[in-house]
Amino acid sequence: MGALGAHALNDVLNVARLESWDTACLYMLVMGAALVGAPAPEQGQRRALNMVLVGTWFFSGSIVGLVALGTMEVGASLRAVLGPVTPIGGVLMIAGWSGWAWQVWASRKK
């Protein structure tokens, strides 16, 4: 996604949309790498990391959708729905990582 934005979309997107695309790609990369490296041997930890995964889909996916639809100047009603999805994804990521950290901390106290 990052390479697509840097090369193929560089001449298509304006600066603001390209920065939004970069933000979505950065979160996909960082959250993906963190999810791969986060141990989750217990069900509660896996549930928390699944929340991070869904949050990342919501956050980054909605930004990518908003950029694409805004560039094509279509889907005004869909853009109105996608706009509020971005912060919901952010909240899910925060809650998921917080829940995972709590689960890890609680499991070490046993």
ABEGO torsion letter per residue (X at the ends): XAAAAAAAAAAABBAAAAAAAAAAAAAAAAAAAAAAABBBABAAAAAAAAAAAAAAAAAAAAAAAAAAAAAAGBGAAAAAAAAAAAAAAAAAAAAAAAAAAAAAAAAAAX
